[in-house]
Amino acid sequence: MNNNGTRIKNTRLTWIAVLAGLGTIATVSQVFYLKIYDTILCLNQGCQVVESQLRISPLWLNGAGALFFFQLLALAVMSKRRPTLQIQLRVLLLCGMAAEGVLVAYQAFVVQTFCSYCLALCCIIIVMNVLAGWRQACAAILLFLSELLIFSLLQFHNPTLRQGSFTIDQGTYGVKQCTRPQRHLYLLFSSDCPHCRRVLDLLSTCTRCEIRFNPVQRIDRQVLPDLEFNDSWDPGINALALKILGIETIPVLIEKRNNGLRFIRGEKEIMGYLQQNCLAPLSENQESQEEFNLFDFTDQGECRMDTDCTDQK
């Protein structure tokens, strides 16, 4: 390779190797965290929302990311002695930029929430492309912006939703039934939300209500054992339902009634409702005396879907 400015200097190769090493450590750590806790380590719950859209296990995706960053590390180190390897390094950096462009565009225009972990890796790849020279940086940025532009021109809607066949039942993961249920309820939740988990613990006992569990993300069957499962459920429907209603927090309990739907938000309000109507004896005139409200709002006991929700004592 000639020395006309297209060759990456050794100092820049060193920084590329350092960043590739950081990417390798981050992705390998994520793989081990997934193996131990069966969920990804992330600063906000947008990661879980994005994870729920994957058709493959996030373990495989992070494993591929670890292999990608390790290859970059190896090429950056070896390119100091063998400059011809810089061609493969540049191609691999552009491939990474193309992959990140798709992921970021999908988050921006489809799920409309961002994964902080993905954005951190994207920043690392952008900086490495910049370190590879201005031509490489221009090509990478042009590729990234082209993908964002293409995604912005497309509409991502399920055809079945446009045909009017969208129902909340399509988002039901499992059903907890009882004989002659007095109420029919839907619980929209996330397995990563501590407030949701306390509501789920309360519902582990038998109730007089039929409960339909509608997670906003993919969950493991161990989270809700002993249910009648629906193999064709779609968590995107539950997230879309909350978005249509302008609700950005979970848990949310929906009661299906003859005169409409009632929405109860927040751990405290939901648990109080369940204890009064599903776990405690029901008086004969309780239904007629109960005031109907479309929304019951609370500022406590909720997890935002786009930020991390820490356990509150």
Stockholm file with secondary structure:
# STOCKHOLM 1.0

chainA/1-313         MNNNGTRIKNTRLTWIAVLAGLGTIATVSQVFYLKIYDTILCLNQGCQVVESQLRISPLWLNGAGALFFFQLLALAVMSKRRPTLQIQLRVLLLCGMAAEGVLVAYQAFVVQTFCSYCLALCCIIIVMNVLAGWRQACAAILLFLSELLIFSLLQFHNPTLRQGSFTIDQGTYGVKQCTRPQRHLYLLFSSDCPHCRRVLDLLSTCTRCEIRFNPVQRIDRQVLPDLEFNDSWDPGINALALKILGIETIPVLIEKRNNGLRFIRGEKEIMGYLQQNCLAPLSENQESQEEFNLFDFTDQGECRMDTDCTDQK
#=GR chainA/1-313 SS CCCSSCSCCHHHHHHHHHHHHHHHHHHHHHHHHHHHHSSCCCSSTHHHHHHTTCSSCHHHHHHHHHHHHHHHHHHHHHTTTCGGGHHHHHHHHHHHHHHHHHHHHHIIIIICCCCHHHHHHHHHHHHHHHHTCHHHHHHHHHHHHHHHHHHHHSCCCCHHHHTTCCCGGGGCCEEECCSSCSEEEEEEECTTCHHHHHHHHHTTSCCSEEEEEEESSCCCTTTSCSSEECTTCCHHHHHHHHHHHTCCEECEEEEEETTEEEEEESHHHHHHHHIIIIISCCCTTHHHHSCCCSEECCSSSCEETTSCCCCCC
#=GC SS_cons         CCCSSCSCCHHHHHHHHHHHHHHHHHHHHHHHHHHHHSSCCCSSTHHHHHHTTCSSCHHHHHHHHHHHHHHHHHHHHHTTTCGGGHHHHHHHHHHHHHHHHHHHHHIIIIICCCCHHHHHHHHHHHHHHHHTCHHHHHHHHHHHHHHHHHHHHSCCCCHHHHTTCCCGGGGCCEEECCSSCSEEEEEEECTTCHHHHHHHHHTTSCCSEEEEEEESSCCCTTTSCSSEECTTCCHHHHHHHHHHHTCCEECEEEEEETTEEEEEESHHHHHHHHIIIIISCCCTTHHHHSCCCSEECCSSSCEETTSCCCCCC
//
